[in-house]
Each structure stands twice: as structure tokens, then as C-alpha cells.
């Protein structure tokens, strides 16, 4: 049996198989992102204990903006100004942001800001049309490393 005979005989089954694989991949990635919805709990005092009001507001703002930036499918865009600002913030605000994010958006003890960032990916489909993916390749590992140094992993 030649390749052409094989394709002619099983063309319909190959199309079905490829379509099913694509649908499963789409459902997996969309479901994974949609499952990360914000909880509306009141945050416990331990999240903001030991920091002043300005730091608490900054942490809350960072957590909410980071959530907005990472939720959904992000194939080619992230707010690089936000991530650079988060990287440059103080240790206290980074820790408070992580605690706030984990309490508000995390569904379990392993669903953390660190894990969200680790799971986040960025593709450059059009060979340079979107420059954020190149910056993302630099900033993301730096943020992850700093979070690891602070024990936020």
C-alpha cells in the first residue's frame, strides 16, 4: 500500500483524529485558565500584618493587576511595565503581593502566584511582530528567581 492509497483510504479518520486532538488541547488550556477565578473572601489579617497602608495598597494593586495580566489565554502579550515594576518593588511588597494573590486567587495551597507565573508562557508567532515575548523571556525568570530567594515558591 502506497502513501497515497493509505491517505485516500483513511483520510476521513485522520481528519477526525486531528480535530479531536485540537479540541482536547483547546478545552484543556481554556479550562485551566478559566478555573482560576477570583475568590471573594475577606483577606485574613496575616496577609497584611506588619506592613503599612501604602504597602498594603501597593500589594493589593499588584496582585489584582498580575491576576488580570495572567488570566485567560496570553499567547503574545503581557504588560511588561507591570512585570518590571513588580521586579523592582521592595521585598516586603513582593511578599505581601504574593500572600494577597494566594489568598484571593489561589484555590489551593499549591495554586500560588509563583505557580501561576511558572505556568505562564508566551509565544512569538509572527517573528518579531510582538516584542513582549523577548522581554518576557528575560523578566519572567528574574521574577521567579527573586520569588525563590524570598521563599515564595
N, C-alpha and C positions, 0 to 999 in steps of 0.2 A: 504494500500500500504506500503510495507516494504521499508527500505532504499535502498536495492539492486535493487528493482523494480524501485524506483524513479531515481536512478543513471543510470540504464540501459535505461530508457525512456528519460531522459533529459541530458544525458552525453554530447552530441554534443553542446547543448545550454549552458551548464555550461562552457565548454572549450572556446566557443566563448566569453562569458561574461568575463571570467578571462583574456583572451587575450586582449580584448578591454580595460579593466581597466589597464592592464600593459602598453599597448601602450599609453594610455592617460597620465599616470604618467610619462613615459619616455619623451614624447613630451613636457609636462609641464616643467619638470626640465631642459631639454636641451634648450628649447626655452627661459626660464627665464635667463639662463646663457648666451646664445648667444645674447640676446637682449642687453646685457651690453657691447657694443663695444665702443672703444675709439673715442671720437670726436677729430677732428684735428684742433680745434680752436686755435688761438693765445691766450694765457692766459692774462687776464687783469692785470694791474699793481697792483690792490688791493690784489691780491693773494700773491705777493712777497714784497709789500710795508712794510718797517720797518725792514727787515732782510737783513743781508749782503749776499754777493755772495756765500760764503761757506755754509751758512744755506739754501739758495735757492737751491743750487745744491743737498744738502742732502735731502731736502724736495721733490724735483723732483725725485730723485733716489728712495726714499722710496715709493712714490706714484706709480711709474711705477712698482717697484718690488712687491708691495702689490697687484696691479691690476693683474700682471702675476700670482701671487700665488692664487688669489681667482677666476680668470676667469675659466670657464669650470666646469666640474664635479670633485669634490675633495672628493672622498669617504674615502680616507685613508692617504692622505699626505698633509702636509703644511710645509713650510720652517720655522721651529721653531727658527732657529738662526735669521732669519729676524724679526720675531714677537717679540722675546726677545730684539733685538736691538731697534726696534720701541718702545717698552715699556720703555726702559731705556733712550731714547732720551730726549732732553730738551722740555719744554712746547712750546717754540717758533717754534721749528722744527715740533713738533706734530701738532700744529695749522696750520702751513704753508703746511704741508703734506696733512692734511685734506682739506684745501682750494684748493690746487692744484689738488688733486684727484677729488674733487667735480666738479671743473671747467672742467677738462679734460675728466673724465669718467662718470660723473653723467648726466643723461638725463633730470632730473627734479630737483626741489628744495628738493624733498624728497628722491632722489636717491643719497645718500651720502656714504662716506667711513664708517661712523658709521652704516648705514643701511646695507651696504654690509656685514660688519663684523657680525652684528646681525643676518643676514640671513644665514651666512656661517655655515655649520655643518660638523661633522666628525664622521665617524663610524669605529669601530674596528671590522671588520668581522672575523678575524682569532684568536681571543682570545689572543692577545698579540704579534702577529707577527709584527704589526706596532705600535711602541711605541709612535708615534707622537700624536695619539688620546688622550692618557692620559695627555701628556704635553699640548695639545690643550685645554683640559678641565680646565686647570689651567690658562694658559696665556690669552686666549680669554676673560674671564670675567674681568681680570685685565686691559686689554687694553680698554674694553668697559667702565669700571668704571672710568678710568683716562680720557677718552674722555668725559664722562658725567661731570666730575669735571671741565673740561676746557670749557664746554658749546658747545661741538661739536656734540651733539645728535640732 
